Amino acid sequence: MNVINPGSTLMLKVNLNNILIDTVDSIQFYLSRTKDNNPTVTKTYKKDGSDKVQFNNGYFYVPFTQEDTLTFLGMKMVYFGIQINFINKSVSKIDYKIFSVQKTIGTELIDGNTPSIDTTESYIEADFDIVYVLNISKEELQSYVQSSKINADKAIEASVNAANSEALVKAYSEKAQTAANTATLMAEKTENAKSIVENKISVATDLQNKAIEASTTAENAKNVVLKTAEQIDTDKSIVLNAKTDVLTAKQDTITAKNEAVSAKNDAITAKDTAVEQANSASLNKDKTDTNVTTTKQLAEQVGTDKTEVSEMVTESRAILEEQRKLIGLMPTIYITQTIEEMRAIANPKEKDICFVLGDVQSAYMYYTTAIDGTALSNPTWVWLTDIQLVAPSKDYLLNILQLATVATTGSYTDLINKPKRYESFVIVDDGVWDYSAADKIKLTADLVSIGNVYNGAVGLIQTDLDITLPENSKKAYDYDYMDLPTGGMYQYTFLYDGSYYNWSRTVIA
């Protein structure tokens, strides 16, 4: 029998045989003074690991502090029970494993005391066999199995879709590569067009230079004409004879000048056209460069998308494999009317469950291996428990709920975790103290009796009287240490242990 030492820290190492931890929502671990009492100390395991009890390597580690174990001081034994709450709202209970309680000489409470797995003196191991009690119907069980199959089919579909997505990404990648090649060709053509435009600009520049030379020639001809006019003034006869020739030359000069101006204008127009063509070519090149950059970015994004899709395919395959494993381990639930129908079930597997709902109303589990793990020569259905189908009366439901006493009585004294109460002093002038009415009084007459007191009760009296204590009283060593000064007041306190009043007295000046 395991032993609890009050005042020590305690770590229970609990093995719940064959439990499927993924099916558990929470577990309550109880230590109680009696079987019929509400749990004295409760520790909780939650699947998210947020509470005190932890699960590691197949064991539950249940910690109890000094304060927890001291609650069992003076007891000979305590009872240990477990309630398992599953995700599907079914509940399993295990009652009772008994621990003996040692006597102890004294205890020093350590601030912040913490149970440790490594402290072997306060380390208890406990093994339990689990019986699953299901509160769901045949239809709900069939629905759960069907839902699992649907989830498996969805996982397979997701895997196929992921494979199709991978092929689609490959096609998009090929199209992007084609677009990049086309953009490269466009850039090469643009570069050729730029060279042609530069050649045209060079030709236009040459034409402009020739126009300037023609204009210079015309200006020189004009100067010659002016000199001829001066010669005419000095030599009229020569001028008159050459008048016709001058007029003709003048007309030729004007014509040449007009042609030079026309050539200059054509050169300017050609230059402007060439500049526009060069600007257009540069703009087209910028657009082409932008398209090439965009195409490269799209190609990079396609590569990223391809990687993400590949990761999704890998993840989907892993999920599918995990679901297949879980489905393979999931016990099959059978419901029959007779034991003969149960034994006629074809190809049952390890830990399949069958509910026989005929006259016997029992639950069975199929075993192919022995306790030591060896294979059974004759696999068989093993009886688990009888099933009692009852009408859910009020008393039956209240018994299942295990409500605290206060839930049915409504009495403040039945509360376990009583709220703090702050009550004023009650004046007692006849010496008769009803403890149920107040735990602290002002006494104006000698104490006669204390009524309705209980084990663990603590009381306080303020008075200027040296009161008469009950016969079953014990005084502290310093009870009579000080005399009452003038105008002073005695303050009496007691602790009732079920047999004796333990009194202390102080003086308030």
C-alpha positions in Angstrom: 0.0 0.0 0.0 1.3 3.4 -0.9 2.0 5.9 1.9 1.3 9.6 2.2 3.3 11.7 4.8 1.4 14.8 5.7 3.5 18.0 5.4 5.6 16.6 2.6 5.3 17.4 -1.1 4.0 14.5 -3.2 4.3 13.5 -6.9 1.9 10.8 -8.1 3.1 9.0 -11.3 -0.1 7.6 -12.7 -0.3 5.1 -15.6 -3.7 4.8 -17.3 -3.2 1.6 -19.2 -4.2 1.6 -22.9 -5.5 5.2 -22.8 -5.6 7.0 -26.2 -4.4 10.5 -25.1 -5.7 12.1 -28.3 -9.2 11.2 -27.3 -9.0 12.9 -23.9 -10.3 16.4 -23.1 -9.5 16.5 -19.4 -8.9 14.3 -16.4 -9.7 15.0 -12.7 -7.5 13.4 -10.0 -9.2 13.3 -6.6 -7.9 12.7 -3.1 -10.6 12.3 -0.4 -11.0 11.6 3.3 -13.9 9.2 2.7 -15.6 7.5 -0.2 -18.9 9.4 0.5 -17.3 12.8 0.8 -16.7 15.4 -1.8 -13.1 15.4 -3.0 -10.8 17.0 -0.5 -8.1 17.9 -3.1 -8.6 18.0 -6.9 -5.9 18.2 -9.6 -6.7 18.6 -13.2 -5.1 17.6 -16.5 -6.1 19.5 -19.7 -5.2 18.5 -23.2 -3.6 21.9 -23.9 -1.2 21.5 -20.9 -2.5 24.6 -19.2 -3.2 23.0 -15.7 -1.1 21.5 -13.0 -1.1 17.8 -14.1 1.3 17.0 -17.0 1.5 14.1 -19.4 4.9 12.7 -20.4 6.1 9.3 -21.8 2.8 7.6 -21.1 2.5 8.8 -17.5 0.5 11.5 -15.8 2.4 13.4 -13.1 0.0 14.7 -10.4 1.6 17.2 -7.9 0.5 17.8 -4.3 2.0 20.6 -2.2 2.7 20.6 1.6 -0.7 22.3 2.1 -2.4 19.6 0.1 -1.0 16.7 2.1 -1.5 18.4 5.5 -5.3 18.3 4.9 -5.1 14.5 5.6 -3.2 15.0 9.0 -4.8 12.7 11.6 -6.4 10.3 9.0 -5.5 6.7 8.7 -6.1 6.4 5.0 -7.3 8.5 2.0 -9.0 7.4 -1.2 -7.7 8.2 -4.7 -10.1 8.4 -7.7 -10.0 9.5 -11.3 -12.6 10.9 -13.7 -11.7 10.9 -17.5 -13.6 13.3 -19.7 -13.3 12.4 -23.4 -13.5 14.7 -26.4 -16.7 13.0 -27.6 -18.3 13.9 -24.2 -18.1 10.3 -22.8 -16.9 9.9 -19.2 -14.9 7.1 -17.5 -14.5 6.9 -13.7 -12.0 4.9 -11.6 -12.7 4.5 -7.9 -11.0 3.7 -5.5 -7.3 3.2 -4.8 -6.4 3.5 -1.1 -3.3 5.3 0.3 -2.3 5.0 4.0 -1.4 8.1 6.0 1.6 8.3 8.3 1.7 10.1 11.5 4.1 13.1 11.7 5.8 14.9 14.6 5.8 18.4 13.1 5.9 20.3 9.9 7.7 23.4 8.6 5.9 25.0 5.7 8.3 26.1 3.0 7.2 29.2 1.1 6.6 28.3 -2.5 7.1 24.5 -1.9 7.0 22.5 -5.2 6.7 18.7 -5.7 9.5 17.2 -7.7 9.8 14.1 -9.9 13.3 13.5 -8.5 12.3 13.3 -4.8 11.9 9.5 -4.4 10.8 9.7 -0.8 7.5 11.4 -1.9 7.0 9.6 -5.2 4.1 7.2 -5.7 3.3 5.2 -8.8 -0.2 4.0 -9.5 -1.5 1.9 -12.4 -5.1 1.7 -13.6 -6.9 -0.2 -16.3 -9.2 2.0 -18.4 -12.8 1.1 -19.2 -14.4 3.3 -21.8 -18.1 4.1 -21.1 -19.7 5.5 -24.3 -22.8 7.7 -24.1 -23.5 7.8 -27.8 -26.0 6.0 -29.9 -25.5 3.5 -32.8 -26.5 6.2 -35.2 -23.9 8.7 -33.8 -21.2 6.0 -33.9 -22.0 5.2 -37.6 -22.1 9.0 -38.3 -18.6 9.4 -36.7 -17.2 6.5 -38.9 -18.8 8.0 -42.0 -17.4 11.4 -41.1 -13.9 9.9 -40.8 -14.3 8.3 -44.3 -15.5 11.6 -45.8 -12.4 13.4 -44.3 -10.1 10.7 -45.7 -11.8 11.1 -49.2 -11.3 14.9 -48.9 -7.7 14.4 -48.1 -7.3 12.2 -51.2 -9.1 14.8 -53.3 -6.8 17.5 -51.9 -3.8 15.5 -52.9 -5.1 15.0 -56.5 -5.9 18.7 -56.7 -2.4 19.6 -55.5 -0.9 17.3 -58.2 -3.1 19.0 -60.9 -1.9 22.4 -59.5 1.7 21.4 -59.9 1.0 20.5 -63.6 -0.7 23.8 -64.1 2.2 25.8 -62.6 4.5 23.9 -64.9 2.4 25.1 -67.9 2.4 28.7 -66.6 6.2 28.5 -66.2 6.6 27.4 -69.8 4.4 30.3 -71.1 6.3 32.8 -69.0 9.6 31.5 -70.5 8.1 32.0 -74.0 7.0 35.5 -73.2 10.6 36.3 -71.9 12.0 35.0 -75.2 9.6 37.2 -77.2 10.5 40.2 -75.1 14.2 39.6 -75.8 13.5 39.5 -79.6 11.6 42.8 -79.3 14.5 44.4 -77.6 16.8 43.3 -80.4 14.5 44.8 -83.0 14.3 48.0 -81.1 18.0 48.2 -81.0 18.2 47.8 -84.8 15.5 50.5 -85.3 17.6 52.8 -83.1 20.6 52.3 -85.4 18.5 53.1 -88.5 17.2 56.3 -86.9 20.8 57.4 -85.9 21.8 56.9 -89.6 18.9 59.1 -90.7 20.0 61.8 -88.3 23.5 61.7 -89.8 22.1 62.2 -93.3 19.9 65.1 -92.2 22.9 66.8 -90.6 24.8 66.5 -93.9 21.9 68.1 -95.8 21.8 70.9 -93.2 25.6 71.6 -93.8 25.1 71.7 -97.6 22.2 74.2 -97.2 24.5 76.5 -95.1 27.1 76.3 -97.9 24.4 77.3 -100.5 23.4 80.3 -98.4 27.0 81.4 -98.2 27.3 81.2 -101.9 24.2 83.3 -102.4 25.5 86.0 -100.0 28.8 86.2 -102.0 26.7 86.6 -105.2 24.9 89.5 -103.6 28.1 91.2 -102.9 29.2 90.8 -106.5 26.0 92.4 -107.6 26.5 95.4 -105.4 30.0 95.9 -106.7 28.6 95.8 -110.2 26.0 98.5 -109.4 28.8 100.8 -108.2 30.7 100.1 -111.4 27.6 101.2 -113.3 27.6 104.5 -111.5 31.1 105.2 -112.6 30.7 103.9 -116.0 27.1 104.5 -117.2 27.9 103.2 -120.6 29.1 100.0 -119.3 26.1 99.7 -117.0 23.6 100.4 -119.7 25.2 97.8 -121.8 25.3 95.3 -119.0 21.9 96.2 -117.5 20.2 93.3 -119.1 23.0 90.9 -117.9 22.7 92.3 -114.3 19.0 91.9 -114.2 19.4 88.4 -115.4 22.1 87.7 -112.9 20.0 89.3 -110.1 17.0 87.0 -111.0 19.3 84.0 -111.0 20.6 85.0 -107.5 17.1 85.4 -106.1 16.2 82.0 -107.5 19.4 80.5 -105.9 18.6 82.2 -102.6 15.0 80.8 -102.6 16.3 77.4 -103.3 18.9 77.7 -100.5 16.2 78.8 -98.0 13.9 75.9 -99.2 16.9 73.5 -98.7 17.5 74.9 -95.2 13.8 74.4 -94.3 13.9 70.9 -95.6 17.0 70.2 -93.5 15.3 71.5 -90.4 12.2 69.5 -91.0 14.3 66.3 -91.6 16.2 67.0 -88.3 12.9 67.4 -86.4 11.5 64.2 -87.9 14.7 62.4 -87.0 14.6 63.7 -83.4 10.9 62.6 -83.0 11.8 59.2 -84.4 14.8 58.9 -82.0 12.6 59.9 -79.0 9.9 57.4 -80.1 12.5 54.7 -80.4 13.9 55.5 -76.9 10.4 55.4 -75.4 9.7 52.0 -77.1 13.0 50.7 -75.7 12.0 51.9 -72.2 8.6 50.1 -72.5 10.3 47.0 -73.8 12.7 47.1 -70.8 9.7 47.5 -68.4 8.0 44.5 -70.1 11.1 42.4 -69.8 11.4 43.3 -66.0 7.7 42.5 -65.5 8.1 39.2 -67.3 11.1 38.3 -65.1 9.1 39.2 -62.0 6.2 37.0 -63.1 8.6 34.2 -63.8 10.0 34.5 -60.3 6.5 34.6 -58.8 5.6 31.5 -60.7 8.7 29.8 -59.3 7.7 30.8 -55.8 4.1 29.6 -56.4 5.5 26.3 -57.7 7.5 25.8 -54.5 4.5 26.6 -52.3 2.3 24.2 -54.2 5.0 21.5 -53.8 5.1 22.1 -50.1 1.3 21.9 -50.0 1.4 18.6 -51.9 3.9 17.2 -49.3 1.8 18.4 -46.4 -1.4 17.0 -47.9 0.3 13.6 -48.4 1.5 13.6 -44.8 -2.0 14.5 -43.5 -3.5 11.7 -45.6 -1.0 9.2 -44.3 -1.7 10.2 -40.7 -5.5 9.9 -41.2 -4.9 6.5 -42.8 -3.0 5.4 -39.7 -5.6 6.8 -37.3 -8.4 5.1 -39.2 -6.5 1.8 -39.1 -6.1 2.1 -35.3 -9.7 3.2 -34.6 -11.7 0.4 -33.0 -14.9 -0.7 -34.7 -18.1 -0.5 -32.7 -20.6 -3.3 -33.2 -24.2 -3.5 -31.8 -25.9 -6.9 -31.7 -29.0 -8.4 -29.9 -27.4 -11.7 -28.8 -24.0 -13.1 -27.9 -24.3 -15.5 -30.9 -24.6 -12.6 -33.3 -21.5 -11.0 -31.7 -19.4 -14.2 -32.1 -20.5 -14.4 -35.8 -19.0 -11.0 -36.6 -16.5 -11.5 -39.4 -12.8 -10.5 -39.0 -12.9 -8.4 -35.8 -9.6 -6.7 -34.8 -7.8 -6.0 -31.6 -9.9 -3.9 -29.1 -13.1 -3.7 -31.2 -16.1 -3.1 -29.0 -19.5 -4.8 -29.2 -22.7 -3.8 -27.3 -25.1 -6.7 -26.8 -28.5 -5.1 -26.3 -30.7 -8.1 -25.8 -31.4 -9.8 -22.5 -27.8 -9.6 -21.2 -27.2 -5.9 -22.0 -23.4 -6.1 -21.8 -20.3 -4.6 -23.4 -17.5 -6.8 -24.8 -14.0 -6.1 -26.2 -12.1 -8.3 -28.7 -8.6 -9.4 -27.8 -6.0 -11.0 -30.0 -3.1 -10.7 -27.6 -2.5 -11.6 -23.9 -1.5 -9.1 -21.2 2.2 -10.0 -21.7 1.8 -9.1 -25.4 1.9 -12.6 -26.8 -0.6 -13.6 -29.5 -3.6 -15.6 -28.3 -4.1 -19.0 -30.0 -7.9 -18.4 -29.8 -8.7 -14.7 -30.0 -12.0 -14.0 -28.1 -14.6 -11.4 -27.0 -14.0 -10.5 -23.4 -16.8 -9.2 -21.1 -16.2 -5.6 -19.9 -19.3 -4.5 -18.0 -23.1 -4.8 -17.9 -25.1 -2.0 -19.3 -28.1 -0.8 -17.2 -30.7 1.0 -19.2 -32.7 3.2 -16.9 -35.2 6.0 -17.1 -33.5 9.3 -16.4 -35.4 10.3 -13.2 -34.5 13.3 -11.2 -32.8 11.3 -8.4 -30.9 9.3 -11.0 -29.7 12.4 -12.8 -28.7 14.1 -9.5 -26.7 11.0 -8.5 -24.8 11.1 -11.9 -24.1 14.9 -11.5 -22.6 14.4 -8.0 -23.8 17.9 -7.0 -22.4 19.5 -3.9 -24.6 19.4 -0.9 -25.2 23.1 -1.0 -26.8 22.7 -4.5 -29.7 20.8 -2.9 -29.9 22.4 0.6 -29.1 26.0 -0.2 -27.4 26.3 3.2 -24.4 28.6 3.7 -22.8 26.1 6.1 -22.8 23.4 3.3 -20.5 25.6 1.1 -17.0 24.2 0.5 -15.4 27.4 -0.7 -17.2 29.9 1.5 -16.8 33.5 0.6 -15.2 35.9 3.1 -17.8 37.4 5.5 -17.2 40.5 7.5 -19.8 40.7 10.4 -20.0 43.1 13.3 -19.7 42.1 16.9 -22.9 40.7 18.6 -23.5 41.8 22.2 -24.3 39.0 24.6 -25.6 40.2 28.0 -26.9 36.9 29.5 -23.7 34.8 29.1 -25.3 32.4 26.6 -23.4 32.4 23.3 -25.1 31.0 20.1 -22.0 30.4 17.9 -24.2 29.9 14.8 -25.4 33.6 15.1 -21.9 35.1 15.3 -18.3 34.1 15.7 -17.2 37.2 17.6 -19.1 38.9 20.5 -18.8 41.6 23.1 -19.6 40.0 26.5 -21.2 42.1 29.3 -21.9 39.2 31.7 -20.0 36.1 32.8 -19.8 33.3 30.2 -22.4 30.6 30.9 -22.3 28.4 27.8 -21.3 28.2 24.1 -23.9 26.5 21.8 -23.8 25.2 18.2 -20.0 25.0 18.1 -18.3 22.5 15.7 -14.9 21.0 15.1 -12.6 23.7 13.7 -14.6 26.6 15.0 -12.7 29.8 16.0 -14.3 32.4 18.2 -13.4 35.8 19.7 -14.6 37.6 22.9 -14.0 41.2 24.0 -14.9 42.0 27.6 -13.6 43.6 30.8 -14.5 40.4 32.8 -12.3 37.5 34.0 -14.7 35.0 32.5 -15.5 31.4 33.6 -14.2 29.0 30.9 -16.0 25.8 29.9 -15.0 22.6 31.7 -13.4 21.1 28.5 -11.0 24.0 28.2 -7.2 24.3 27.8 -5.3 27.5 28.5 -2.2 28.9 26.7 0.9 29.2 28.9 0.7 33.0 28.8 -3.0 33.1 29.4 -2.7 34.8 32.9 0.5 36.7 32.0 -0.9 40.2 32.3 -3.3 41.9 34.7 -6.1 44.1 33.3 -5.2 47.9 33.7 -7.7 50.5 34.4 -9.8 51.2 31.4 -8.4 48.1 29.6 -10.2 45.2 27.9 -9.6 41.4 27.7 -9.6 39.8 24.2 -10.3 36.0 24.4 -9.8 33.7 21.4 -10.5 29.9 21.2 -10.0 27.1 18.7 -12.4 24.1 19.2 -10.8 20.8 18.0 -14.0 18.7 18.6 -13.1 17.8 22.2 -11.5 20.8 23.8 -11.5 24.6 23.7 -8.0 25.9 23.3 -7.9 29.5 24.8 -5.6 32.4 24.5 -6.0 35.8 26.2 -4.5 39.2 25.5 -4.9 42.6 27.1 -5.9 45.7 25.1 -5.1 49.0 26.9 
